[in-house]
Amino acid sequence: MENFKEFQGRDLQDALSRAATELDRPERDLDYEIVSEGRKGWFLGMGSRGFQIRVKMARPAAYETPPEDGSVEILESLVSDLLEGMQMDMDFRIQQEDGCLRVNLSGPDREFLIDPKGEILNAFQFILTRMSRRNFPEHIRILVDSDGFRKKLDEEIVQMARDAADRVRQRGEPSRLPPLNPYERRLVHTALRSETRVVTRSMGEGFLKRISIFPARGGSGGSVNDGRRRRP
């Protein structure tokens, strides 16, 4: 049975942008059909409906496959191999948490994994994720932390996004965040999704992208993704 998910927006472009952001896929890669072209409504917009599309999921949405029995043991072997290859003296603990596998690293060489922006920890997580794809039949989310360091980084990113959103609301001018990886961009989009006066948009191509925060038009906030428009 094929897997579909529906998205709604002000028009086709807005609906595609919202789908691309949530699925973390370029608009040009979306396989979709139009469910409803919406309607403007009557007096003061009463009875209006948004443009609605149905997107075919080529595979389960990223990071939605829960770990299966044996996943922890497989990941333990991969982490051991990676640490041995890096010649790092570290201990680790793996836990299943919120549908993902969380790896916590500690030990004498911990200091070599910690830098102000968390880039080394992100690199370790990226390599481990790529290694795991050969062993897991489905995409399983892997998070690498070191004694709560990632949680601190996540909180800093969310706070940076909220501060930027406050400036946008006060000044009515867009604000652009520094380059972020997919995990960090997801944190920002999620943190500002409920905001009604700003809208977030991922800009650029590649692994690292910048998020721009704009004043929302007509008070309708949310998350969209800047991509090439695909014609129906």
Secondary structure as UniProt FT lines:
FT   STRAND          3..9
FT   HELIX           12..23
FT   HELIX           27..29
FT   STRAND          31..36
FT   HELIX           43..45
FT   TURN            46..47
FT   STRAND          51..57
FT   TURN            62..63
FT   TURN            69..70
FT   HELIX           71..85
FT   TURN            86..87
FT   STRAND          91..97
FT   TURN            98..99
FT   STRAND          100..106
FT   TURN            108..109
FT   HELIX           110..113
FT   TURN            116..117
FT   HELIX           119..132
FT   TURN            133..135
FT   STRAND          142..145
FT   TURN            147..148
FT   HELIX           149..171
FT   STRAND          175..176
FT   HELIX           182..192
FT   TURN            193..194
FT   STRAND          198..203
FT   STRAND          209..215
FT   HELIX           217..219
FT   STRAND          222..225
//
